[in-house]
Structures are given as C-alpha cells and as structure tokens.
Amino acid sequence: MVDVILGLQWGDEGKGKIVDYFAKNYDVIARFQGGPNAGHTLYVNDKKIVLHQIPSGIFHENKVNLIGNGVVLDPVTLKKECESVAALGVDFRKNLFISERTHLILPTHRALDKASELSKGQDKIGSTLKGIGPAYMDKTGRNGLRVGDLLDNNFTTQYIKLRMKHQRLLDNFNFQDDITDWEEEFFDAIEFLKTLNIVNGEYFINEKINKGQRVLAEGAQGSMLDVDFGTFPFVTSSSTVSAGVCSGLGIAPQKIKDVIGITKAYCTRVGSGPFPTELSDATGDFIRNAGNEFGSTTGRPRRCGWIDMVALQFACMINGVTKIVMTKADILDSLEELKVCKSYLINGKEESRIPFQMNRLHIEPIYQSFTGWNTDISKVEIYDNMPEKMKTYIEYINHFLGIPVKFISNGPGREQIVTA
C-alpha cells in the first residue's frame, strides 16, 4: 500500500515537516520526482535542517528512505546532506537507498541552466539554477547519465562525450564561466555516491509493498508547478502530481491508496509566473515576514497572497486528493480580516476553472471575506479548542472542496499539528 504526500500550490507548502510527522506510520519513505531545487525544512531537536535530495524520513530510525528514478540527483548536494545528517547522529548508510535509474545532474547542466536563464532576460522563468531543467532535457532526449552508469568502467568516457555536447551549447550562449572547480567537486562526490546503497528501485520498492510494508511517496515542488498541469511555462521540469508517483518509482496505480494534499492557510510563490491572489501591499509584507517566507533553497523572498480556491480545487481534482493538511495557519493569527478567492473575473465573466494560459489573461480574484480569529493558536493541541472564527474559515474550505482538512499545522515544531 502506498500513500502520497504532495503540495497543492506553487511549492513551499511545508511538505518536509508533514512527511517527517507521518513517517513514523510507514516503513518506506520515497522521493518520486524533483531535485535539489526543492528544499524541505525540518526541525530536529530544535535544530533547523533543510533537505534537498534525501527523503524527509531520514531522521526516523529503521525507516527505509529511497531516492526514486523520477528524481534528478546532484551528487555534490547529496554528499553535503549526508554529512549534515551524519552530524546529527543519523546512520544514512543503513537506511538510504538510491535507484540506479535516477538521472545525474552534471556541472555542465548547472552551467546550461544559468546560461539559458540569463539569455531570457525579462522572460526568465525563475529557475533555481541547480541544473534541473537541463538534466530532465537530457533524460527525455535520451542523453542523460544515471546513477547505475557510475558502476560502468566506461563512465568517464560517457561523461566526456556528454560534456562536449553541452560545451557546444554553452558556446552558442557565449558562456564564459570556468566550471573546473565544479567538476573537481563533482568527481569527488561521485566517488562518495558509489559507496552508497544503489539498488534496482522498482524491484526494491515493489518487494517492500508485496511484503505488506507501508510506503509514503514524497513529492517536491507543488501541483501548480507540474510540467503538464501547472502555469506553463513557469513550471518545473517533472510531474509533481500523484500520477508522477507511478512513473517516478515504478509502481502500479492501483497500489496508491490515500493522496494527502498540503496547502498553506494562504498562498505563496517563488520566482516568475501568474499569481492571481498576490498581495503587493502591507498585508503581503506582513505574511512574508511573519511566515518567514524566504526560499529554503535560494533565499529569495516569496510572493505572498490569499488562498486561491480555484487553483486548490483544480489541484485536488487532478491528484485525487483524499485528505488535506493545512500548514502555517498560525501566521494568520493577528489579521483582522481574511480573504479567500472563490472564483476569477476574466474578461468580465466569472470563472471557476483554471484557464489554459493564465499569464496571457488579466485575472481579477473574487473574494469571500472572513473575520480573523485574533488568537494565538500555536499552543492549541485539540481542534475543539481552536477559535470559532478559525473553524468557520476551515469549514468553508471543507465545503468548497468537498475534501476534509484533517490536519492543521500551527507552528514549525515537529509535534505542532492538530487533528481535525
């Protein structure tokens, strides 16, 4: 049996903490897509740690953590993360496994990412410059190198061949940066990676399922950044929705049971792209500062706005969401008024569906207003003790989506989650 946890917005919904919270109920935690552009923030013994590649169940002893074939892997980032978790007393060599079909991010992928983004000027998509897009392009172009290739005696030859191809592309961009240091670091990390548990991921995870073990599939980014269903072209390069679990881990659709969707009590976005409910005012600034809305991967300030039910309903539909976790509800504690976007006004017509190309349209959000609860909820442990005005806010969302908000995160701590 496989349950899925994924984001329902534009990423940064707090997936890391939620996966960490649920991990105790599972035997295997598996990442199925994305790369080091995703930063999952956890607090372990009051210490903040950000994971970019390792599944968020790594801090639970005797839990298997699998990096699936749908992920693109930066060996340098992985090595640094392994060193960080080891410093916290985690034996990563015992419970971290990597699918041999996982594609590698090379130094030249990072260079291509930077060169491509610079060439776009005002039309840049807001890439994290981690080499994600070029690595996925090589995957779909059937040029990429995979973790299993590291065990081949011809790996260096394969690397040089691909590097030369990349160099021709970089020459077209007139890219002048010296990546020699990147390559030295890369090959050092490659040697480290070869000492880890490299497995045939699809057989590995299906054997676990057939033995009755419980698997939690962990998504990165958010549904509205999906390469097919997100706000294209301002999207990531992989499938961030529940369908990506099957192709990203090698499991059949009927193995999936619950799809747990995560949304903030408000909405954020990093980088470029449409954002109908964005607040470019004092309220937006307040939410950003109160919620510490700065990218865990890039440090960039996140754009902030009210929760968007049109986008949320769309994300629930394409993912088959069965229950919802609401994070950062405590950030709204002191606001006098809250707003929820219930529909869009497009060309004078009220719409309740996500349009084909949001960035080509002027979208005016139509709001439902709520009175704020003006209460510190960070210490509340039982849903019945939540402020009535907050319950009204959540019940509206439940009714609108037809899917229950079952868990509410009311602080950054591992145990600051209230069951509704």
Residue pairs with C-beta under 8 A, 6 or more apart in sequence:
1 209
1 214
1 215
1 255
1 257
2 209
2 215
2 216
2 217
2 245
2 251
2 255
2 256
2 257
3 22
3 26
3 214
3 215
3 216
3 217
3 256
3 257
3 258
3 259
3 260
4 216
4 217
4 219
4 242
4 245
4 256
4 258
4 259
4 260
4 319
5 15
5 18
5 19
5 22
5 216
5 217
5 218
5 219
5 260
5 262
5 325
6 15
6 219
6 222
6 223
6 240
6 241
6 242
6 259
6 260
6 261
6 262
6 319
7 13
7 15
7 219
7 221
7 222
7 223
7 240
7 261
7 262
7 263
8 222
8 223
8 224
8 261
8 262
8 263
8 312
8 315
8 316
8 319
8 321
8 324
9 222
9 223
9 224
9 263
9 264
9 267
9 268
9 269
9 308
9 311
9 312
9 315
10 221
10 222
10 224
10 225
10 231
10 267
10 268
10 269
10 270
10 273
10 275
11 38
11 220
11 221
11 222
11 225
11 269
11 270
12 222
12 264
12 268
12 270
12 293
12 295
12 296
12 302
13 222
13 262
13 263
13 264
13 327
14 41
14 262
14 264
14 325
14 327
14 328
14 409
15 40
15 56
15 218
15 219
15 220
15 262
16 39
16 40
16 41
16 42
16 50
16 51
16 56
17 40
17 41
17 42
17 43
17 56
17 327
17 409
17 412
17 414
18 260
18 262
18 325
18 327
18 407
18 409
18 417
19 29
19 40
19 55
19 56
19 57
19 216
19 218
20 42
20 56
20 57
20 59
20 60
20 414
21 414
21 415
21 417
22 216
22 260
23 29
23 56
23 57
23 60
23 63
23 216
24 60
25 214
25 216
26 57
26 63
26 214
26 215
26 216
27 63
27 64
27 208
27 213
27 214
27 215
28 63
28 64
28 65
28 66
28 205
28 208
28 213
28 214
28 215
28 216
29 55
29 56
29 57
29 58
29 60
29 63
29 64
29 65
29 66
29 215
29 216
29 218
30 55
30 65
30 66
30 67
30 68
30 205
30 215
30 216
30 217
30 218
30 249
31 53
31 54
31 55
31 66
31 67
31 68
31 70
31 71
31 218
31 220
32 68
32 70
32 71
32 217
32 218
32 219
32 244
32 245
32 248
32 249
33 68
33 70
33 71
33 219
33 220
33 221
33 238
33 239
33 240
33 244
33 248
34 70
34 71
34 72
34 132
34 219
34 220
34 221
34 236
34 238
34 240
35 52
35 53
35 71
35 72
35 73
35 74
35 105
35 130
35 131
35 132
35 135
35 220
36 52
36 53
36 74
36 77
36 105
36 128
36 130
36 132
36 297
37 52
37 127
37 128
37 130
37 132
37 220
37 221
37 236
37 297
38 52
38 220
38 221
38 297
39 50
39 51
39 52
39 295
39 296
39 297
40 50
40 51
40 52
40 56
40 218
40 220
40 296
41 48
41 49
41 50
41 296
41 412
42 48
42 49
42 50
42 51
42 56
42 59
42 414
43 49
43 412
43 413
43 414
44 59
44 88
44 414
45 88
47 88
49 84
49 85
49 88
50 296
50 297
51 58
51 81
52 74
52 77
52 81
52 297
53 67
53 71
53 73
53 74
53 77
53 78
53 81
54 65
54 67
54 78
54 81
54 82
54 85
54 92
54 96
55 65
55 66
55 67
55 218
56 218
57 63
57 65
57 216
57 218
58 65
58 85
58 90
58 92
58 95
58 96
59 85
59 88
59 90
61 95
62 95
63 95
64 95
64 97
64 208
65 95
65 96
65 97
66 97
66 98
66 99
66 199
66 201
66 204
66 205
66 249
67 73
67 96
67 97
67 98
67 99
67 102
68 99
68 102
68 201
68 205
68 248
68 249
68 250
69 99
69 101
69 102
69 103
69 201
69 202
69 248
69 249
69 250
70 238
70 239
70 244
70 247
70 248
70 249
71 99
71 102
71 103
71 248
72 102
72 103
72 104
72 105
72 131
72 132
72 135
72 136
72 139
72 238
73 98
73 102
73 103
73 104
73 105
73 147
74 104
74 105
74 130
74 131
75 104
75 105
75 186
75 189
75 190
75 192
75 193
76 182
76 185
76 186
76 189
77 130
78 189
78 193
79 188
79 189
79 192
79 193
82 92
82 96
82 192
82 196
85 92
86 92
93 195
93 196
93 197
96 196
96 197
97 196
97 197
97 198
97 199
97 201
97 204
98 147
98 193
98 196
98 197
98 198
98 199
98 201
99 147
99 198
99 199
99 200
99 201
99 202
99 204
100 146
100 147
100 148
100 151
100 198
100 199
100 200
100 201
101 146
101 147
101 148
101 201
101 202
102 146
102 147
102 201
103 135
103 136
103 138
103 139
103 144
103 145
103 146
103 147
104 135
104 144
104 145
104 146
104 147
104 149
104 150
105 130
105 131
105 132
105 135
106 131
106 135
106 145
106 159
106 162
106 163
106 166
106 186
107 131
107 179
107 182
107 183
107 186
108 134
108 162
108 163
108 166
108 167
108 170
108 179
109 131
109 132
109 134
109 135
109 138
109 166
110 129
110 130
110 131
110 134
110 179
110 182
111 131
111 166
111 170
111 175
111 177
111 179
111 182
112 131
112 134
112 166
112 169
112 170
112 173
113 127
113 129
113 130
113 131
113 132
113 133
113 134
114 129
114 175
114 177
115 169
115 170
115 173
115 175
116 127
116 133
116 134
116 173
117 124
117 125
117 127
117 129
118 124
118 173
119 173
124 272
125 233
125 234
125 235
125 271
125 272
125 273
126 234
126 270
126 271
126 272
126 273
127 133
127 271
128 297
128 298
130 297
132 236
132 237
132 238
133 237
134 166
135 144
135 237
136 237
136 238
137 237
138 144
138 145
138 162
143 162
143 165
144 162
145 155
145 158
145 159
145 162
147 193
147 198
148 198
149 155
149 158
150 190
150 193
150 194
150 198
151 194
151 198
152 158
201 249
201 250
202 249
202 250
202 251
205 215
205 249
205 250
205 251
206 250
206 251
208 215
209 215
209 251
209 255
215 251
217 245
217 248
217 249
217 256
219 240
219 244
219 245
220 240
221 236
221 238
221 240
222 240
222 315
223 229
223 230
223 240
223 241
223 261
223 315
223 318
223 319
224 230
224 231
224 311
224 315
225 231
225 234
225 235
225 236
225 240
226 235
226 236
226 239
226 240
226 241
226 244
226 318
227 235
227 236
227 237
227 238
227 239
227 240
228 239
229 241
229 314
229 318
230 236
230 240
231 273
231 274
231 358
231 359
232 357
234 271
234 272
234 273
234 274
234 359
235 273
238 244
238 248
239 247
239 248
241 315
241 318
241 319
242 256
242 259
242 318
242 319
242 320
245 251
245 256
246 252
246 253
246 256
258 322
258 323
259 319
259 320
259 321
259 322
260 321
260 322
260 323
260 324
260 325
261 315
261 316
261 319
261 321
261 323
261 324
261 325
261 403
262 324
262 325
262 326
262 327
263 307
263 312
263 324
263 325
263 326
263 327
264 291
264 307
264 326
264 327
264 328
265 307
265 326
265 327
265 328
265 329
265 331
265 332
265 393
266 287
266 291
266 304
266 305
266 306
266 307
266 328
266 331
266 332
267 275
267 277
267 304
267 305
267 306
267 307
267 308
267 311
268 291
268 293
268 302
268 303
268 304
268 305
269 275
269 278
269 302
269 303
269 305
270 295
270 298
270 300
270 302
270 303
271 300
273 359
274 358
274 359
274 363
275 303
275 305
276 305
276 308
276 310
276 311
276 341
276 344
276 358
276 363
276 364
276 365
277 305
277 306
277 307
277 308
277 339
277 341
277 365
278 284
278 303
278 304
278 305
279 287
279 304
279 305
279 306
283 335
284 303
284 304
284 305
285 304
286 335
287 293
287 304
287 331
287 332
288 294
288 301
288 302
288 304
290 331
290 334
291 304
291 328
291 331
293 301
293 302
293 304
294 300
294 301
294 302
295 301
295 302
306 338
306 339
306 340
306 341
306 365
306 367
307 340
307 341
307 397
308 341
308 365
309 340
309 341
309 342
309 397
309 400
309 401
310 341
310 342
310 343
310 344
310 351
310 352
310 353
310 354
311 354
312 397
312 401
313 352
313 400
313 401
314 353
314 354
315 321
316 324
316 401
316 403
321 403
322 403
323 403
323 404
323 406
323 407
324 397
324 401
324 403
324 404
324 405
324 406
324 407
325 405
325 406
325 407
325 408
325 409
325 417
326 394
326 397
326 405
326 407
326 408
326 409
327 409
328 409
329 377
329 390
329 408
329 409
329 410
330 376
330 377
330 378
330 409
330 410
330 411
332 338
332 372
332 373
333 372
333 373
333 374
333 375
333 376
333 377
333 378
334 372
334 374
335 372
335 374
336 371
336 372
336 374
337 369
337 370
337 371
337 372
338 369
338 370
338 371
338 372
338 393
339 367
339 368
339 369
339 370
340 367
340 368
340 370
340 393
340 396
340 397
341 365
341 366
341 367
342 352
342 366
342 367
342 368
342 400
343 350
343 351
343 352
343 365
343 366
344 350
344 351
344 352
344 355
344 363
344 364
344 365
344 366
345 351
345 363
345 364
345 365
345 366
346 355
346 361
346 362
346 363
346 364
347 361
347 362
350 366
355 361
355 363
368 396
370 389
370 392
370 393
370 396
371 389
372 389
373 387
373 388
373 389
373 390
373 393
374 387
374 389
375 387
375 390
377 386
377 387
377 390
377 410
378 410
378 411
378 416
380 386
380 410
380 418
381 418
382 418
383 391
383 408
383 418
383 419
383 420
386 408
386 418
394 405
394 408
394 420
397 405
398 404
398 405
404 420
405 420
406 419
406 420
407 417
407 418
407 419
407 420
408 417
408 418
408 420
409 416
409 417
409 418
410 416
410 417
410 418
